[in-house]
């Protein structure tokens, strides 16, 4: 049984773990391995605790039989993050979490940025009604050592 609810600061350690493990699995071969190996769940947890505590945007978690299995971060018109523990991929939890986020959006449309080489994520979003709107951006992380090419997807809202 899965449940979607608002995240609390107490969820930050689980969110940090989900963030790191999902990046390491999803971005293997797409982002340098040494960067992925250096990701810190505790550092991500601290960042998420601050964000949740400050109320910077909304963060939802999805629990499966009491285990925090995924999270999403968003504001009224933009999805910033949607990640699940890899062992929960393909079970419908991502779809459930996504659809709940869409219910929370406001306005005529919403956007998200996705790694241009992440075919799995792009296919997921297309199945959920998103489309590439042609916008591109380059983001650098890890003190400029890692470059991410991203594409923007847009979705009309009901």
C-alpha positions in Angstrom: 0.0 0.0 0.0 1.5 3.3 -1.0 0.8 6.7 0.5 1.8 10.2 -0.7 2.2 12.9 1.9 4.0 16.2 2.6 7.6 15.7 3.6 8.8 16.7 7.0 12.3 17.5 8.2 12.4 14.0 9.8 12.2 12.6 6.2 15.4 14.4 5.2 17.7 11.4 5.8 15.5 9.1 3.7 15.3 11.8 1.0 19.1 12.2 1.0 19.5 8.5 0.6 17.0 8.3 -2.2 18.5 11.3 -4.0 22.0 9.7 -4.0 21.1 6.2 -4.8 18.8 7.2 -7.6 21.4 9.4 -9.2 24.0 6.7 -8.9 21.7 4.2 -10.6 20.0 6.4 -13.2 23.0 8.4 -14.2 25.6 5.6 -14.3 27.3 6.0 -17.7 25.8 9.4 -18.2 27.7 11.4 -15.5 31.3 10.7 -14.5 31.5 7.7 -12.2 33.9 9.5 -9.8 31.4 12.2 -9.2 28.6 9.7 -8.6 30.8 7.8 -6.2 31.5 11.0 -4.2 27.8 11.9 -3.6 26.9 12.0 0.0 23.5 11.0 1.4 24.2 12.9 4.6 25.1 16.1 2.7 22.0 15.8 0.6 19.9 15.1 3.7 21.1 18.3 5.3 20.3 20.3 2.2 16.8 18.8 2.0 16.2 19.4 5.8 17.0 23.1 5.2 14.7 23.3 2.2 11.8 21.5 3.9 12.3 23.5 7.1 12.4 26.8 5.2 9.3 25.9 3.2 11.2 26.5 -0.1 8.8 24.9 -2.5 6.8 21.8 -1.8 8.3 18.3 -1.2 6.2 15.2 -1.2 7.2 11.7 -0.3 5.7 8.4 -1.2 5.7 5.6 1.3 5.4 1.9 0.4 4.5 -0.3 3.4 6.0 2.4 5.7 9.2 2.8 3.7 9.9 6.2 2.2 10.6 5.0 -1.3 10.6 8.3 -3.3 10.2 12.0 -3.2 9.2 14.9 -5.5 10.1 18.6 -5.1 8.1 21.3 -7.0 6.5 24.7 -7.0 3.2 25.7 -8.6 4.6 25.5 -12.2 7.8 23.5 -12.1 8.8 20.0 -11.1 12.4 20.1 -9.7 12.9 16.6 -8.7 11.2 13.2 -8.8 13.3 10.3 -7.6 12.6 6.8 -6.3 14.9 4.2 -4.7 16.0 2.0 -7.6 14.4 -1.1 -6.1 11.0 0.6 -6.4 11.4 1.5 -10.1 8.8 0.0 -12.4 6.2 -0.6 -9.6 3.9 2.4 -10.4 5.1 4.5 -7.4 6.7 7.1 -9.7 3.5 7.4 -11.6 1.5 7.8 -8.4 3.8 10.4 -7.1 4.0 12.3 -10.4 0.2 12.4 -10.7 -0.2 13.8 -7.2 2.3 16.6 -8.0 0.4 17.4 -11.2 -2.8 17.8 -9.0 -0.9 20.4 -7.0 0.3 22.5 -10.0 -1.5 25.7 -10.9 -1.6 27.7 -14.1 -1.9 26.7 -17.7 1.2 24.5 -17.9 4.2 23.3 -16.0 7.8 22.6 -16.9 10.7 20.4 -15.8 14.3 20.0 -16.9 15.7 16.5 -17.7 19.2 15.3 -18.5 19.2 15.1 -22.3 20.8 11.6 -22.3 18.4 10.2 -19.7 16.2 8.1 -22.0 14.4 6.4 -19.2 13.3 9.6 -17.6 12.3 11.2 -20.9 10.2 8.2 -21.8 8.5 8.3 -18.4 7.6 12.0 -18.7 6.3 11.6 -22.3 4.0 8.8 -21.1 2.7 11.2 -18.4 1.8 13.9 -21.0 5.0 16.0 -21.1 6.7 17.1 -24.4 10.0 18.5 -25.3 9.4 22.2 -25.9 12.8 22.8 -27.6 14.5 24.8 -24.8 18.0 23.6 -23.7 20.4 24.6 -21.0 23.8 23.6 -19.8 24.4 23.3 -16.1 27.8 22.8 -14.4 28.2 21.1 -11.1 31.0 19.7 -9.0 32.9 23.0 -9.1 32.7 23.1 -12.9 34.0 19.6 -13.5 30.7 18.1 -14.6 28.6 19.5 -17.3 24.9 18.6 -17.7 23.1 19.1 -20.9 19.4 19.5 -20.1 16.2 19.8 -22.1 13.0 21.3 -21.0 9.7 19.5 -21.1 6.3 21.2 -20.8 2.9 19.8 -19.9 -0.5 21.4 -20.2 -2.5 21.5 -17.0 -6.1 20.5 -16.8 
